[in-house]
Amino acid sequence: MVKNSCTLAIKELKHWMMPEKAKTSLTTFPSSAEIMSEPLGAVLIISAWNYPFLLSMDPLVAAIAAGNAMVLKPSELAPASSSLLAKLLPKYLDCCSIKVVEGAVSETCALLEQKWDKIFYTGHCRIQIFYTLAPLQEAVGIWEYVGLGGNGRVGRIVMAAAAKYLTPVVLELGGKSPVVVDSDIDIQVATRRIIVGKWGCNNGQACISPDYIITTKDCAEKLVDSLKKELEAFYGKNPLESKDLSRIVNSDHYARLTNLLDEDKVSGKIVYGGERNEANLRIAPTILLGVPQNSLIMKEEIFGPLLPILTVSKIEDSFDIINSGTKPLAAYLFTNNKKLKQQFLMSVSAGGVVINDTALHLAVHSLPFGGVGESGMGSYHGKFSFDAFTHKKAVVYRSFVGDASVRYPPYTRGKLRLMRALITGNVWTILRALLGLS
């Protein structure tokens, strides 16, 4: 995908950079106008650990294409990748315009204290920062440590740091991406696509990974049976030994996931999987059926191999469940019902939607990728990445001919009448004003 981003930028950059012609009105006649893209300046890219090269290089390619200088802060939770980026980028790219800063919490905080022209942040990074809550009558200092899964909170911290200099941000965060499964589908194809989006994508450690499923009560048993069958076909009878399943990134994340799984409200709801190996940081694909909506696993983004299934009486009831939480980064619907598709698109707000598959929109460079609400702000991929790192400058061109006296004092009733007519742009109104008709 990084190679594709490079190839696309090289191929399309000439077109992306070209000024975009804009229409003008009678108010500015005679004139022409265009929109120019100019570099923002110095940008900071803070990337995540779960796809350390993609989430570092994809925005970096766009920032270079847009003509910016940049600092890249790779995640300390992927130290080998971070070290390799720090070694290779200065070797092959301009050291005067691109810097790689390695480190952990203190380095990230030091970077956020600087003035930038844009901050680009992808979720799941650890940040500890001291800041002041100005709205309080007395300034209150807060040390806040945000660990894995604290996307919304980290996003607020990045925005708080950016606010000091009114720095614009792109925040690619996350959230609980739902999967709604209707009964009128090819259940085998649906389950295979859910599995590859959930466990095939880094064992659930992906921002657009399916977080939970909602289906009807009469479809739930059939869905669970199909998931069991396909999971065993993909990962074997002992998935902890499968080479096709990722490990959990570290012991802290492992402990957080086991805490979700061991909650009293949840531990008895496991219908498949649940095996774990702490020494190897492995957790098997785990399906839970009928978990309470007030359980921890339904309150926070899971970001791991656990998949709860909720049941509803009719599939349309799923919309209320989804909308009772924050807006997700992605939402998925499996159905052949055209009416349900439209209802879903109109009722559910999400960063992106895929019908009858999962996670595929990430690979479509002609689509913007980003969140909405607490799942993020701003978007990137393809030209949207170029746009994210450029300022769209409005430009109007005029010559020294056609200077209208109506613009200048003294402002008579006739001039004001003509100016109002020009602003409306209605030809008949302009003619009436020129003829002195009211």
C-alpha positions as CSV (number, residue, x, y, z in Angstrom):
1,M,0.0,0.0,0.0
2,V,2.9,2.4,0.7
3,K,4.3,1.6,-2.8
4,N,0.9,2.3,-4.3
5,S,0.8,5.7,-2.5
6,C,4.2,6.6,-3.9
7,T,3.2,5.5,-7.4
8,L,-0.1,7.4,-7.2
9,A,1.6,10.5,-6.0
10,I,4.3,10.4,-8.7
11,K,1.7,9.8,-11.4
12,E,-0.9,12.4,-10.2
13,L,1.1,15.1,-8.5
14,K,1.2,17.3,-11.6
15,H,-2.6,17.3,-11.7
16,W,-3.0,17.7,-7.9
17,M,-0.7,20.8,-8.0
18,M,-2.5,22.5,-10.9
19,P,-4.6,25.5,-9.9
20,E,-8.3,24.8,-9.9
21,K,-10.3,27.3,-12.0
22,A,-13.1,29.0,-10.1
23,K,-16.2,30.8,-11.5
24,T,-16.5,34.5,-10.9
25,S,-19.6,36.7,-10.7
26,L,-20.8,39.9,-12.2
27,T,-19.7,41.6,-9.0
28,T,-16.0,41.1,-9.9
29,F,-16.4,41.4,-13.8
30,P,-14.0,41.5,-15.6
31,S,-11.9,39.0,-13.7
32,S,-10.8,35.4,-13.4
33,A,-10.2,33.3,-10.3
34,E,-8.5,30.1,-9.2
35,I,-7.6,28.0,-6.2
36,M,-3.9,27.4,-5.6
37,S,-2.5,24.7,-3.4
38,E,0.5,25.8,-1.3
39,P,2.5,23.9,1.3
40,L,1.5,24.4,4.9
41,G,5.1,24.6,6.1
42,A,6.5,22.4,8.9
43,V,4.3,19.5,9.9
44,L,4.4,16.8,12.6
45,I,3.4,13.3,12.0
46,I,2.8,11.0,15.0
47,S,2.2,7.5,13.8
48,A,0.8,4.4,15.4
49,W,2.3,1.0,16.2
50,N,-0.2,-1.5,14.6
51,Y,0.8,-0.7,11.0
52,P,4.1,1.1,11.7
53,F,5.3,1.5,8.1
54,L,1.9,2.2,6.5
55,L,0.8,4.7,9.1
56,S,4.2,6.5,9.0
57,M,4.9,6.5,5.3
58,D,1.5,7.1,3.9
59,P,1.1,10.6,5.4
60,L,4.8,11.2,4.9
61,V,4.5,10.6,1.2
62,A,1.7,13.1,1.0
63,A,3.5,15.7,3.1
64,I,6.5,15.5,0.7
65,A,4.3,15.7,-2.3
66,A,2.7,18.8,-0.9
67,G,6.1,20.4,-0.4
68,N,6.3,20.5,3.4
69,A,9.1,20.0,5.8
70,M,8.3,17.4,8.4
71,V,9.1,15.6,11.6
72,L,8.1,11.9,11.9
73,K,7.6,10.4,15.4
74,P,7.1,6.7,15.0
75,S,5.5,4.7,17.8
76,E,7.9,3.4,20.5
77,L,5.6,0.4,20.8
78,A,7.1,-0.9,17.5
79,P,10.8,-0.3,18.3
80,A,12.3,-2.3,15.4
81,S,10.2,-0.5,12.8
82,S,10.9,2.9,14.5
83,S,14.7,2.2,14.4
84,L,14.6,1.1,10.8
85,L,12.7,4.2,9.7
86,A,15.2,6.4,11.7
87,K,18.0,4.7,9.9
88,L,16.7,4.5,6.3
89,L,14.8,7.8,5.9
90,P,17.9,10.1,6.4
91,K,19.8,7.8,4.1
92,Y,17.5,8.2,1.1
93,L,15.6,11.5,1.7
94,D,16.6,15.1,2.3
95,C,17.8,15.5,5.9
96,C,17.2,19.2,5.8
97,S,13.4,18.8,5.3
98,I,12.7,15.4,7.0
99,K,13.6,14.4,10.5
100,V,12.8,11.2,12.4
101,V,12.5,11.5,16.2
102,E,12.5,8.3,18.2
103,G,11.4,8.1,21.8
104,A,8.5,7.6,24.0
105,V,6.2,9.8,26.2
106,S,8.7,12.6,26.9
107,E,9.8,13.0,23.3
108,T,6.2,13.1,22.0
109,C,5.3,15.7,24.6
110,A,8.3,17.8,23.7
111,L,7.3,17.7,20.1
112,L,3.7,18.7,20.9
113,E,5.0,21.8,22.7
114,Q,6.5,23.1,19.5
115,K,4.8,25.3,16.9
116,W,3.7,23.4,13.8
117,D,1.8,24.3,10.7
118,K,-0.1,21.0,11.0
119,I,-0.2,17.9,13.3
120,F,-1.1,14.6,11.8
121,Y,-1.9,12.0,14.4
122,T,-3.0,8.3,13.9
123,G,-4.4,6.6,17.0
124,H,-3.1,4.3,19.6
125,C,-0.1,6.2,20.9
126,R,0.9,6.8,24.5
127,I,1.0,10.4,25.6
128,Q,1.5,11.9,29.0
129,I,1.1,15.7,29.0
130,F,0.7,18.5,31.5
131,Y,-1.9,21.0,30.6
132,T,-4.1,23.6,32.2
133,L,-7.9,23.7,32.1
134,A,-8.5,27.4,31.4
135,P,-12.3,27.4,31.8
136,L,-11.9,26.8,35.5
137,Q,-11.7,29.9,37.7
138,E,-8.5,28.7,39.2
139,A,-6.0,27.0,36.8
140,V,-6.0,23.3,37.4
141,G,-3.0,21.2,36.3
142,I,-3.7,17.6,35.3
143,W,-1.3,14.9,34.5
144,E,-3.0,12.4,32.3
145,Y,-1.6,9.2,31.1
146,V,-3.4,7.7,28.2
147,G,-2.6,4.1,27.3
148,L,-3.8,1.8,24.5
149,G,-7.4,2.2,23.5
150,G,-7.6,5.8,24.8
151,N,-8.0,7.3,21.3
152,G,-10.6,10.0,22.1
153,R,-8.7,11.1,25.2
154,V,-5.4,11.2,23.3
155,G,-7.1,13.1,20.5
156,R,-8.2,15.8,23.0
157,I,-4.7,16.1,24.3
158,V,-3.2,16.5,20.8
159,M,-5.9,19.2,20.1
160,A,-5.2,20.9,23.4
161,A,-1.5,21.1,22.5
162,A,-2.3,22.3,18.9
163,A,-4.7,25.0,20.3
164,K,-1.8,26.9,21.8
165,Y,-0.7,27.9,18.3
166,L,-4.0,27.4,16.5
167,T,-2.5,24.5,14.7
168,P,-4.8,22.5,12.4
169,V,-4.9,18.8,13.0
170,V,-5.8,15.5,11.3
171,L,-6.8,12.9,13.9
172,E,-7.3,9.4,12.7
173,L,-8.6,7.8,15.9
174,G,-10.9,4.8,16.0
175,G,-13.9,3.6,17.9
176,K,-16.3,0.7,18.1
177,S,-16.9,-0.3,14.4
178,P,-20.2,-2.3,14.3
179,V,-21.2,-5.1,11.9
180,V,-24.9,-5.5,11.2
181,V,-25.8,-8.9,9.8
182,D,-29.2,-9.4,8.2
183,S,-30.7,-12.8,7.7
184,D,-31.1,-12.7,3.9
185,I,-27.4,-13.2,3.0
186,D,-24.9,-15.8,2.0
187,I,-23.8,-16.6,5.6
188,Q,-20.6,-18.4,4.6
189,V,-19.3,-15.5,2.5
190,A,-20.3,-13.0,5.2
191,T,-18.5,-14.8,8.0
192,R,-15.4,-15.3,5.9
193,R,-15.3,-11.5,5.2
194,I,-16.0,-10.7,8.8
195,I,-13.1,-13.0,9.9
196,V,-10.6,-11.5,7.5
197,G,-11.6,-8.0,8.6
198,K,-11.4,-8.9,12.3
199,W,-8.7,-11.5,12.9
200,G,-6.9,-11.3,9.5
201,C,-6.2,-7.6,10.1
202,N,-3.6,-7.9,12.9
203,N,-5.8,-10.1,15.1
204,G,-8.2,-7.3,15.7
205,Q,-5.5,-4.7,16.4
206,A,-6.7,-2.4,13.6
207,C,-8.6,0.9,13.8
208,I,-11.3,-0.3,11.3
209,S,-11.5,-3.9,12.7
210,P,-15.0,-5.1,13.3
211,D,-15.6,-4.4,17.0
212,Y,-19.0,-6.1,17.6
213,I,-21.8,-7.7,15.6
214,I,-25.5,-7.0,15.8
215,T,-27.9,-9.6,14.3
216,T,-31.4,-10.9,14.8
217,K,-32.1,-13.5,17.4
218,D,-33.2,-16.1,14.8
219,C,-29.9,-15.5,12.8
220,A,-27.5,-15.5,15.8
221,E,-27.1,-19.3,16.2
222,K,-26.5,-19.8,12.4
223,L,-24.0,-17.0,12.4
224,V,-22.1,-18.4,15.4
225,D,-22.0,-21.9,13.9
226,S,-20.6,-20.5,10.6
227,L,-18.0,-18.4,12.4
228,K,-16.8,-21.4,14.4
229,K,-16.5,-23.5,11.2
230,E,-14.7,-20.9,9.2
231,L,-12.3,-19.9,12.0
232,E,-11.3,-23.6,12.5
233,A,-10.8,-23.8,8.7
234,F,-8.6,-20.7,8.7
235,Y,-6.6,-21.1,11.9
236,G,-6.9,-24.8,12.9
237,K,-8.1,-26.4,16.1
238,N,-5.4,-24.8,18.1
239,P,-5.3,-21.1,16.9
240,L,-2.7,-20.2,19.5
241,E,-0.2,-22.1,17.3
242,S,-1.3,-20.6,14.0
243,K,1.3,-18.6,12.1
244,D,-1.5,-16.6,10.5
245,L,-2.6,-14.9,13.7
246,S,-0.7,-11.9,15.1
247,R,0.5,-11.7,18.7
248,I,-0.9,-9.1,21.1
249,V,1.5,-6.1,20.9
250,N,2.6,-6.1,24.5
251,S,1.8,-7.2,28.1
252,D,-0.1,-4.1,28.9
253,H,-2.5,-4.6,26.0
254,Y,-2.7,-8.3,26.8
255,A,-3.8,-7.5,30.4
256,R,-6.4,-5.0,29.2
257,L,-7.9,-7.5,26.9
258,T,-8.0,-10.3,29.5
259,N,-9.6,-7.8,31.9
260,L,-12.4,-7.3,29.4
261,L,-12.8,-11.0,29.0
262,D,-12.7,-11.8,32.7
263,E,-15.4,-9.3,33.8
264,D,-18.2,-11.2,35.6
265,K,-20.8,-9.9,33.2
266,V,-18.9,-11.3,30.2
267,S,-16.9,-14.4,31.2
268,G,-19.9,-16.7,31.0
269,K,-20.9,-15.5,27.5
270,I,-18.0,-17.1,25.6
271,V,-19.3,-19.4,22.9
272,Y,-16.0,-20.0,21.1
273,G,-12.3,-19.5,21.9
274,G,-11.1,-17.8,25.0
275,E,-7.8,-19.6,25.1
276,R,-4.8,-17.5,25.9
277,N,-1.0,-17.8,26.4
278,E,0.4,-14.9,28.4
279,A,4.0,-16.0,27.9
280,N,3.7,-15.7,24.1
281,L,1.1,-12.8,24.2
282,R,-1.4,-14.8,22.3
283,I,-5.2,-14.8,22.6
284,A,-7.3,-17.0,20.4
285,P,-10.2,-15.7,18.3
286,T,-13.0,-15.4,20.8
287,I,-16.8,-15.0,20.2
288,L,-19.2,-13.9,22.9
289,L,-22.9,-14.1,22.5
290,G,-25.4,-11.9,24.4
291,V,-23.1,-9.7,26.3
292,P,-24.7,-6.8,28.3
293,Q,-24.5,-3.4,26.7
294,N,-23.2,-2.0,30.0
295,S,-20.2,-4.3,30.1
296,L,-16.7,-3.0,29.7
297,I,-16.3,-4.8,26.4
298,M,-19.2,-2.8,25.0
299,K,-18.0,0.5,26.4
300,E,-14.5,0.8,25.0
301,E,-12.9,-0.1,21.7
302,I,-11.7,-3.7,22.0
303,F,-8.7,-3.5,19.6
304,G,-8.1,-7.2,19.9
305,P,-9.4,-10.7,19.0
306,L,-12.6,-10.6,21.0
307,L,-15.9,-10.3,19.1
308,P,-19.2,-9.8,21.0
309,I,-22.5,-10.5,19.3
310,L,-25.6,-8.6,20.3
311,T,-29.1,-9.8,19.3
312,V,-32.2,-7.7,18.4
313,S,-35.8,-8.5,17.6
314,K,-35.6,-6.8,14.2
315,I,-32.6,-5.7,12.4
316,E,-33.6,-2.0,12.3
317,D,-33.2,-1.9,16.1
318,S,-29.5,-2.1,15.5
319,F,-29.4,1.5,14.4
320,D,-30.4,2.7,17.9
321,I,-27.7,0.6,19.5
322,I,-25.0,2.0,17.2
323,N,-26.2,5.6,17.6
324,S,-26.2,5.3,21.4
325,G,-22.4,5.3,21.3
326,T,-19.9,7.6,19.7
327,K,-19.6,7.7,15.9
328,P,-17.3,4.9,14.7
329,L,-14.5,5.1,12.3
330,A,-16.2,2.4,10.2
331,A,-19.5,0.6,10.0
332,Y,-20.4,-2.5,8.1
333,L,-23.7,-4.0,6.9
334,F,-24.4,-7.4,5.4
335,T,-27.7,-7.5,3.6
336,N,-29.4,-8.0,0.2
337,N,-32.2,-5.6,1.2
338,K,-32.0,-2.4,-0.8
339,K,-34.3,-0.5,1.6
340,L,-32.2,-1.6,4.6
341,K,-29.0,-0.4,2.9
342,Q,-30.5,3.1,2.4
343,Q,-31.8,3.1,6.0
344,F,-28.4,2.2,7.3
345,L,-26.6,4.9,5.2
346,M,-29.1,7.5,6.3
347,S,-29.3,6.5,10.0
348,V,-25.7,5.6,10.9
349,S,-23.0,8.2,10.9
350,A,-19.5,6.8,10.5
351,G,-16.1,7.7,9.0
352,G,-16.7,5.1,6.3
353,V,-19.2,2.4,5.4
354,V,-18.8,-0.9,3.6
355,I,-21.8,-2.9,2.4
356,N,-21.4,-6.7,2.4
357,D,-17.7,-6.7,3.3
358,T,-15.3,-5.2,5.9
359,A,-12.3,-2.9,5.8
360,L,-12.1,-2.7,2.0
361,H,-12.6,1.1,1.8
362,L,-9.1,1.5,3.3
363,A,-7.6,0.3,0.0
364,V,-9.6,2.6,-2.3
365,H,-7.4,5.7,-2.8
366,S,-10.2,7.6,-4.5
367,L,-12.1,7.6,-1.2
368,P,-11.3,9.8,1.8
369,F,-10.3,7.8,4.9
370,G,-11.0,9.4,8.2
371,G,-13.3,9.6,11.2
372,V,-16.2,11.7,12.3
373,G,-16.8,13.0,15.8
374,E,-14.8,11.1,18.4
375,S,-13.4,8.7,15.7
376,G,-11.4,11.5,14.2
377,M,-11.4,14.6,12.0
378,G,-9.9,15.3,8.6
379,S,-9.2,12.6,6.0
380,Y,-6.4,11.3,3.8
381,H,-5.5,8.8,1.1
382,G,-4.8,9.7,-2.5
383,K,-5.5,13.3,-3.4
384,F,-7.2,13.7,0.0
385,S,-3.8,13.3,1.6
386,F,-2.3,16.0,-0.7
387,D,-5.2,18.2,0.3
388,A,-4.6,17.5,4.0
389,F,-1.1,19.0,3.8
390,T,-1.8,22.0,1.6
391,H,-3.6,25.3,2.1
392,K,-6.2,26.2,-0.6
393,K,-5.4,29.8,-1.5
394,A,-8.1,31.8,-3.2
395,V,-6.7,34.0,-6.0
396,V,-8.5,36.6,-8.1
397,Y,-6.9,38.2,-11.2
398,R,-8.0,41.6,-12.6
399,S,-6.5,44.0,-15.2
400,F,-6.6,47.8,-15.1
401,V,-9.5,48.0,-17.5
402,G,-13.2,47.9,-16.6
403,D,-12.9,50.0,-13.5
404,A,-16.5,50.7,-12.4
405,S,-17.2,54.0,-10.7
406,V,-20.1,52.5,-8.8
407,R,-17.6,51.1,-6.3
408,Y,-16.4,54.5,-5.2
409,P,-17.9,57.3,-3.1
410,P,-20.0,59.3,-3.1
411,Y,-22.6,56.6,-2.9
412,T,-25.8,57.9,-4.6
413,R,-29.1,56.0,-4.6
414,G,-28.4,55.0,-8.2
415,K,-25.0,53.5,-7.3
416,L,-26.4,51.6,-4.3
417,R,-29.3,50.3,-6.4
418,L,-26.8,49.0,-9.0
419,M,-24.5,47.5,-6.4
420,R,-27.4,45.6,-4.9
421,A,-28.3,44.4,-8.4
422,L,-24.8,43.3,-9.1
423,I,-24.6,41.4,-5.8
424,T,-27.8,39.4,-6.6
425,G,-26.4,38.6,-10.1
426,N,-29.9,38.8,-11.7
427,V,-29.6,40.2,-15.2
428,W,-33.0,41.8,-15.2
429,T,-32.4,43.5,-11.9
430,I,-29.1,44.9,-13.2
431,L,-30.8,46.2,-16.4
432,R,-33.5,47.9,-14.3
433,A,-30.9,49.5,-12.1
434,L,-29.0,50.8,-15.1
435,L,-32.2,52.2,-16.5
436,G,-33.0,53.9,-13.2
437,L,-36.1,51.8,-12.7
438,S,-37.0,50.8,-9.1
